[in-house]
Amino acid sequence: MRRRCLRRRRCEEVSEEDIAVSVIVTEGVTRVYSGDGVPVHALRGVDLTIERGEFAALVGPSGSGKTTFLNIISGLDTPTDGKVWLNGKLLSRMSGNALSDFRRDNIGFIFQAYNLIPVLTVEENIEYIMLLQKIPKSERHERVLAILDEVGLGGMASRKPTQLSGGQQQRVAIARAMVSQPAIILADEPTANLDSKIGAELLDMMYRLNTQTGMTFIFSTHDPMVMARARRLIALKDGEIERDEVGVP
């Protein structure tokens, strides 16, 4: 039921079936910012469906709307116009704590900035979401150690972020996003601060998790390594979908 809607071509109406079988559905999503009194159109009527288990990449030049789109579909930002459904829920019907709790339980974020809490250890940073989810301490500890091994940081659970390199901090951020096993991972330039070898290893790990668990991954990226692994490339230009290619690589 994937809706592939290129720019200047509106989709058919969103059906209940679209919403039921898809992890993300957007209809006519527009985002306009006011910059010094001049409207800036970051997104222009974006219609898109992301099905469960996709490994997709948003590509396009800086300013094309990639990060804005990630913020909109996660509920971190609100569209000027249009609708967003996430895991069957219409985001505009939630607000405050309800939206925060829903986002916490359904989405793992990998930001360009690491957003690690400097006074907490690596383990405490990674387990924080699971603590809010009331997962037992023993299970939290086991999951943290396992994911640290996966990202190549075994033995560093007790370190503070300031004791890590930039690449290591990025790997902690990736581990934090995945450890609670959310339905969706939204990753904004996740390999930007990693060398090619570590970046490739982590992408392979994410690809493996996607295949094994059905976790949905959506990347915003300029990295050819990410594009080469994505099964779907969605190209944005001037806030519109210019190209939507399925079946790659």
Secondary structure as the mmCIF struct_conf table of DSSP 4:
data_model
#
loop_
_struct_conf.conf_type_id
_struct_conf.id
_struct_conf.beg_label_comp_id
_struct_conf.beg_label_asym_id
_struct_conf.beg_label_seq_id
_struct_conf.end_label_comp_id
_struct_conf.end_label_asym_id
_struct_conf.end_label_seq_id
STRN STRN1 ARG A 4 ARG A 4
TURN_TY1_P TURN_TY1_P1 ARG A 7 ARG A 8
HELX_LH_PP_P HELX_LH_PP_P1 ARG A 10 SER A 15
HELX_RH_AL_P HELX_RH_AL_P1 GLU A 16 VAL A 21
STRN STRN2 SER A 22 GLY A 35
TURN_TY1_P TURN_TY1_P2 ASP A 36 GLY A 37
STRN STRN3 VAL A 38 GLU A 51
TURN_TY1_P TURN_TY1_P3 ARG A 52 GLY A 53
STRN STRN4 PHE A 55 VAL A 59
BEND BEND1 PRO A 61 PRO A 61
TURN_TY1_P TURN_TY1_P4 SER A 62 GLY A 63
BEND BEND2 SER A 64 GLY A 65
HELX_RH_AL_P HELX_RH_AL_P2 LYS A 66 SER A 74
TURN_TY1_P TURN_TY1_P5 GLY A 75 GLY A 75
BEND BEND3 LEU A 76 ASP A 77
BEND BEND4 THR A 80 THR A 80
STRN STRN5 ASP A 81 LEU A 86
TURN_TY1_P TURN_TY1_P6 ASN A 87 GLY A 88
STRN STRN6 LYS A 89 LEU A 90
HELX_RH_3T_P HELX_RH_3T_P1 LEU A 91 ARG A 93
HELX_RH_AL_P HELX_RH_AL_P3 GLY A 96 ASN A 106
STRN STRN7 ILE A 107 ILE A 110
BEND BEND5 GLN A 112 ALA A 113
TURN_TY1_P TURN_TY1_P7 PRO A 118 VAL A 119
BEND BEND6 LEU A 120 LEU A 120
HELX_RH_AL_P HELX_RH_AL_P4 VAL A 122 LEU A 132
TURN_TY1_P TURN_TY1_P8 GLN A 133 LYS A 134
HELX_RH_AL_P HELX_RH_AL_P5 LYS A 137 GLU A 150
TURN_TY1_P TURN_TY1_P9 VAL A 151 GLY A 152
TURN_TY1_P TURN_TY1_P10 GLY A 154 GLY A 155
TURN_TY1_P TURN_TY1_P11 ALA A 157 SER A 158
HELX_RH_3T_P HELX_RH_3T_P2 PRO A 161 GLN A 163
BEND BEND7 LEU A 164 LEU A 164
HELX_RH_AL_P HELX_RH_AL_P6 GLY A 166 VAL A 179
TURN_TY1_P TURN_TY1_P12 SER A 180 SER A 180
BEND BEND8 ALA A 183 ALA A 183
STRN STRN8 ILE A 184 ASP A 188
BEND BEND9 GLU A 189 GLU A 189
TURN_TY1_P TURN_TY1_P13 PRO A 190 ASN A 193
BEND BEND10 LEU A 194 LEU A 194
HELX_RH_AL_P HELX_RH_AL_P7 SER A 196 THR A 213
STRN STRN9 THR A 216 SER A 220
HELX_RH_AL_P HELX_RH_AL_P8 PRO A 224 ARG A 229
BEND BEND11 ARG A 231 ARG A 231
STRN STRN10 ARG A 232 LYS A 237
TURN_TY1_P TURN_TY1_P14 ASP A 238 GLY A 239
STRN STRN11 GLU A 240 VAL A 246
BEND BEND12 GLY A 247 GLY A 247
#
